[in-house]
């Protein structure tokens, strides 16, 4: 018996976690959750640093932002159903929800492929014709490339969802993974699926297939340019700028190729192997890209460390201010006005931290003529919460000296 989308009872789709290991699903979910957490956090950090640091507003980092966005989309597309299966053993998913998830998974996957190709073009222009780099890859050009990559993916995948919706399915359909993929849905189709299969193959060849060929051509041209015009040291230095991108390409295409080969030649392989390869294919790029770029790209690594170092310093300063600096105010400033000591402490803290004197605390305080207090915090390395604070009275002046922080 088979039914289609027009029947009264819609088909039921059941997702699959790790068959035979249902009792271990919770423990299996722990490393998977950690990988999702690292992937989402890492890509968010990259987006935040690039967004807030003007020195990173260049074509290379704009493309890296697009890559981080596609990685986030890919992670959020698979996260809900994966955790629902592993944590709550909730396997059922509505047909429409399955189509939506399939659409976003394949769309973001094609977007990532297009962004990787765009990044290869960025490196090619920077190495082949560096004098025209800024004139070729302008801000408007980068935006047009990003929009084109997104529209290509959206329009290519949409007909696949429409074709799947018109096919006939059984009453209960068991899928192979904890998320919905196009090739997996085709396995449970009961009617003629040739058109959907041909279109799916066409989408793959015209997107990731074409992108992979252009990537190979780009790297061939980069190697030809570098080997023909640079010395050995300059060659290594120039190629090092492509290391992060090359690692990102490998982390995207190798799992995809491995999953394809298993589907083609591993018909007798365990279902666990299929599931592991599918999860690696969708989770490895979002996990590895922020790690690789943060380690290999010196400018980005420096900016990320400076952001975190700055945040740690301010956190340490705020934690020691009340214990040490405010105590100094007790005997240095209370003689200069009749305001309560609490208000004086707030005003002095605002002055030291460079905060506005209004709108920070609900209780307004009068403007005192205090003795400025300077203090310096010295840190013993990044991530240290231990600080050595020196409190001293500054020279009398109209304006108090600002907070000074020094790192060692």
ABEGO torsion letter per residue (X at the ends): XBBBAABABBBBBBBBBBBGAAAAAAAAAAAAAAAAAAAAAAAAAAAAAAAABAAABBAAAAAAAAAAAAAAAAAAAAAAAAAAAAAAGBABBBAAAAAAAAAAAAAAAAAAAAAAAAAAAAAAAAAABAAAAAAABBAAAAAAAAAAAAAAAAAAAAAAAAAAAABBBBABBBBABABBBAAAAAAABABBAAAAAAAAAAAAAABAAAAAAAAAAAAAAAAAAAAAABBAAAAAAAAAAAAAAAAAAAAAAAAAAAAAAAAAABAABBAAAAAAAAAAAAAAAAAAAAAAAAAABAAAAAAAAAAAAAAAAAAAAAAAAAAAAAAAAAAAAAAABABBAAAAAAAAAAAAAGBBABGABABBBBBBBBBBBBBBBBBBEBGBABBBBBBBBBBBBABBBBBBBBBX
